[in-house]
Amino acid sequence: MRFDLFWVLMGRTAYVFAPLYLIPFGYGFAYGDPLTGSFLALGVLSAILGMVFGNMGRSHMRQLSVQEGALFLLAVWFLLALLGMLPFHLAGLHLSPVDTFFECISALTTTGITALGASLPPTLLLWRGLMSWFGGLLFVVILVTVLPVVGGCFGVDFNVRQERLFSPLWNRMTRPMREMTLIYIAITCLAVMIYLAAGDEIFPALILALFTISSGAGPITGGLPPTPPLLFGAGLTLWQMLRRRPGVALSRHMELRSFFSLFLCAGALLSILPILHGTQTVTDALGYGFFYAISFLSTNGLMLQEEIPFHSGSELLLILLAVIGGCMGSAAGGFRISRVLVLLTLAWTELLRTLHPRMVFAVRQGGGIVPLHSAGRILVLAFISAAVFSLSSLIIALAGL
């Protein structure tokens, strides 16, 4: 079977990835960084690679197959990681290929774990932030183009009808690609302005905005207090969900209500203990409590420079927020709140079915009926997530961390 459209997708990804090299090139050129030339050369190399891939798939069919979509979802991360590794090695820092590959995969998948720390040159710190930003953008684009072909679009939204019927035809895939890219750039610029208003300098504000939009954690905020602009910036991932609901009353949206209810409850719980123990003033306790609640619930993972001023039991709450966190349609990680709501509704329905075996029940959410095959897929995903989480915890524990 030919995979012409797969090569086209890989080529387009390399094309879009190539201009990212120009940003550290411009920064390094302005400040006299010796790494400037390598970023320009790598940008040209990535563009040539995209041209080669595009030429390999020039006779592609207009419709994406499941096999091509699945192969693209697997291969695109390795391609971008290999391209992202090159600036680290051309810098002459004598880094291990394993460390740089891990760093690039962590950035592109917006995991937020770093093996190299914050001791890198400014251009490489900017490059890591750009990779995380691009990884979040790529996830959003895949969510509306390739993923529905491969995964059946399960668990994306159960509350409102999709605004656009998805078609795997290439000409219908290009439009959402452009739309998502423009919106992503716009909210990144908005995040930069928010952090500048919070008192940050231009370079840290840019780095923070890149990590915030991609939900990729990253560097600390440089000691900024949890002011209202900074608090809003930590939860800016919500924009990616809000922009998808123009025709729906947001106050009636079940996922949105659940998100804000969980945010308010978690922020109150994190704030009440420091207030009762007298370790912080009421203003500081509320600021830190709600900042960390939105930071972990949106899975951004942003942390202030000082230690978390909470009781040790609050760390468990923050971990649970990060596991559940994230709204559908965003680049955030976590199991997603919509899926948790479906699982709770499914559990309650099965309990009622046990008590009343002759009655007919349906899994409902947001006023609509969730198809049984979608609920079943979410249940399978829950078991897979639990298994991966348990196995990963065991491996990390055996590593002696």
N, C-alpha and C positions, 0 to 999 in steps of 0.2 A: 504494500500500500504506500502511495506517495504522500509525503508530508509537506507539500508546497506551501500551504497557508501557515504551517508551523514556522517555516523559515521566514515568511513575511513578517509574522508577529515578532520573531526574534530580531529581525532586522529593524523593524520600527522601534523596538525597545532600545536597541543599541543607538539608533538615530537620536532618540529623546535623551538618552543617557549622555551622549557626547557633549551637548552644551553645558552640562554641569561642571565639566573640567574648566570651562572658561571663567567661572566665578572665583575659584581659588587662584587661577592664573591672573585675573584682574587684581585681586587682593595682594598677591605676592609681587606683582609688577609695581603696585602703588607703594609698597613698603620695602621693596628691594630684597625680597626673599629669594634665595638661590634655587628653590624648587619651582620657580615660575615656568622655566622652559619645559620641564617634564610634563606639567599639566597640559600645556598647549600641544605637545607631541601626542599625548595620550588621547586628547580630544579628537585629533585628526585620525588616530588609529581606530578609535571607536566608530567614527563616522565611516571610515573605509570598511570596517567590519560589518556595519549595518548595510552598506551598499552591496557587499558580497552576499550576505544572507538574503537581501531582497532580490538579487539577481538569481539566486538558487530557487526562489519560489515565484518567479515571474509568471509562470503558467498556472497559477493556483486556481482552484475552484472558488466560487464566490461564497460557499457555505462551509463553516467550520465543523469538522467532525469531532466526535467525542475523543477519539484517539489523539488527534492533533491538540485538542485543548488540554488533555491530561498530560501529554508530553511537555507542552509549553509551561504548565504550572510547575512541573518538576525541574525543567532545565533552565528556566529564566533566572532563577536565584543563583545557580552555579555560574552562569555566564556573567552576571553582574558582580558576583563576588570576586571572580578572577580579574575582571576589569578594575574593581575597586582596590585590589591588593597592590597593584603596580605602583601607585604613588608612595606607599609606605616603604617599598623596597628600593625605589629610585632615590629616596631621601638619604640613603646611606646610614640608617640607624641600626643596622645589623639585627633586624627583627626576625623571629622565627616565622616561616611560612604558615605554620599551624596557628600561631597567634594572630597573624594578619587575616588569615581566612576566617577564623572565628570572629574577629572583630568586624569584618565585612558582612558576614552572615547575620551577626547580631544586629548590626545597624540596619541592614536591608529589611529584615523581618521585624524591625522596631521592637526587639526584645529589650534593649537597654542595658544589657550586660557588657562590660568592657574588660578586655584583657590587657589593654595598654595604658589605661588610666588617663589622667589629664596632663601628663608631662610631655605630650607631643608638641611639636611646633604649631603655631597658630593656623597655618595653612592646612595642616593635617587634621586639626580639630574641626576646622570649617569643612573639610572634605568628609569627615565622618558624619557631621551633622547633615550635610547634603545627601549622603547615602541613606541616612535614616528618613529624611524628608522624601526622597524619591521612592523608598520602599513603601511608605504610607500611601503615596500617590498611586504607585503601581497596584497596591492592594485594592484601592477604591475603584480603579479602572477595571481590574480583573473582576471585581464584584459585579459590575454591571455589563460585562462583555463575555468573558470566557467562562467564568464560574457557573452561570446558569446552564451552559451546555453540558458541563461535566457533572455538576452536583444536583441538577434538577431544581436549583434555586431554593432549596429547602431552608426554612428557618430565616429567610431574609426579612419578611414582613408579614404579619398576620392581622394587622389592624386596619389597614387601608388597602384599597385596590391599587395595584401598580399603575403609575402614570403612563408608562410606556411599555407596550408589549414587546418582549424581547424576541429578536430574530437573530440567528447566528450568521446572517448574511454580512459580508464584509462592509458593504457601504452603509449598513445600519449600525455597525459597531464603531465606525470612525466618529460619528457625531457625539455619542456620550464620552468618548475619549477626549475630545476637544473641550467639551463642557466641563468635565471633571477637572481637567488640567487648569483651566482658567479660574474656576471656583477655588481650587486648592491654592493657586498663587495669590488670589485676592485675600483669602483668610490668613495666609502667611504674612502678607504685608500688614493686615490688621493686627496680628499678634505682635509684630515688631513695634508698632506704634503703642500698643498697650504696655509693653515692657519698658519702652522709653518713657511713657507717662508715669510708670511706677518708680522711675529714678535710675534705671540701668543705663549703661553706656551702649553705644551702637553695636560693637562687636559681640559682647555677651548677650545683648537683646536679640541679635540675629540668630546666634547659636540656640538660645532658649526657644525662640519662635520655631525654628526648624524641628527641634525635638518635641515641642508642645503639639504642633499640628500633626506630626506623625505618631504621637503617643509613644515616643521612643525613649522616655526618661532622659538620660544624658547628664549634663553637668549640673551642679548646684546653682542656685540663683545669685551667688556672690554676696550673701549676707543681707539681701533685701528683706525688709519686714513684710509680713503678709497684709499689705494694703489692699483696698478694694480693687484697684486695677490689676494687681498681681493675682488676686483671688479669681477674678474673671478670666485672666489669661490662662490659669491652670485648667479651667473647665471649658476652654474654647473648642474642644472636640464636639461639644453639643451642637455646634453650628452645622456639622455634617449631617445630623439627624433633622434639625429644624428646617433646613432648606428643602427637605423632601416632603414637607407637609403643607404646601401653600393652601390647599383646599380643605383642610381639616382644622376644626377648632382645637387648638393645642391643649386647652384645659380638659378636653374630653379624651385625649389620647392616653391610652392605658400605659404604654411603656414610658411615656414622658412623665406621667403622674407617679409611676413607681420609682423612676429615677430620682425625681426631686424629693419624694417622700423618704427614700433611702438616704439621700444626701443630707436632708434636714435631721433625720434621726441619728445618723452617724456623727454629724457635726456636733449635735447636742451632747451625745454620749462622750465624745472626745473632749468636750469643753467642761463638762460638769465636774469631773474629778479634780482638775487643777484649781477650779474655783472653790470647791469644798475643802481641799487641803490647804488652800491659801498660798500655793506655789506661784500663782500668776494672778495678775489683775483680771477683772472680767473682760476688759477689751482685748487683752493679749490672748486669753484663753479662747475666746470666741474666734479671734483671727486665726490662730494656729489650728484650732479644731476644724473649722470649716475649710481652711486651706488644704489640710491633709486629707479631709474627707473627699473633696472634689478632685484632688490630685490622684488619689488611689482609686476612687470609683471610676474616673474616666481613664484609668490605667496609664496616665501620663507619667506618674512616678517622680514628679518634680519634688525635690526636698530642699529645705533651707539649709544654710551653712552650719548652723548649730545643731546639736542633737535634738531628737524629737522630744519635746517637753511633756511626755505623757506617762501614765502608769504602764508598767510592763504588760498588763493584760490588754491594753489598747492596741498593741502590735498585732494580736490575733484578729481584732476587728479590721485593721488595715489590710491584713492578708486576705481576709474574706472579701473585702471590698474589691481588691485587685482581681481575685478569682472570678467574681461575678461581673465585674465592671464592664462598661462599654455598651453602646447602643447600636442597634442594627444600622448598617449603612455607613458606619464610621470606621476609621482605621485602627480603632482601639482593640486591644486584645481582650482576654477574659471570655467567659462562657457566654456572655450577653444576657441582658435582663429579660428580653423577650422569650428566650429559650427557658429561662428559669420559671417565668410565669406559666409557660405551657406545661412544664413538668409538674408544677404545683397543681394546676388545673387537672392534669391527667391523673395525678395521685388522688385528688378529691373525687373525681369521676369514678375511678375504680373502687374507691371505698363505698360510694353510694351504690355501685353496681353489686357489691358484695352484700349490702344490707337489703337491696331491692333487686333481686336477680331478674325479675320479669319486666322491669322498667327499661326504657330505651334512653340512653344518655348520649350526649355529644360533648366533645371538648370545645369549649368556647373561650374566646379571648377578644376583648375589645368590641364586643357586640357581634362578632362573626364566628362561624364554625371553623375550627382548625381541621383540615383533612387528616384522616387517621394515618395515612402513609407519611405525612409530614411530622405528626406527633411521634410516630414510630422511629423515624430517622433521628429526631432530636433525642429520643430515649437512647438509641444506639450511640449517638455522639456523646451523651452524658457518660455512658459506661467507658467509652474510649478515652474521654478526657480524664476520668477518674483513674483509669489504668495507667495512662501516661504520666499523670501527676504522681501517683504512688511509685511507679518505677523510677522516675526521675529523682524523686526525693531519696529513694534508697541508694541510687548511684552516687548522688551528691554526698550522702551520709558516709558511704564507704570510701569516698575520697578524703575523708578526714577534715572537712571544712567545718 
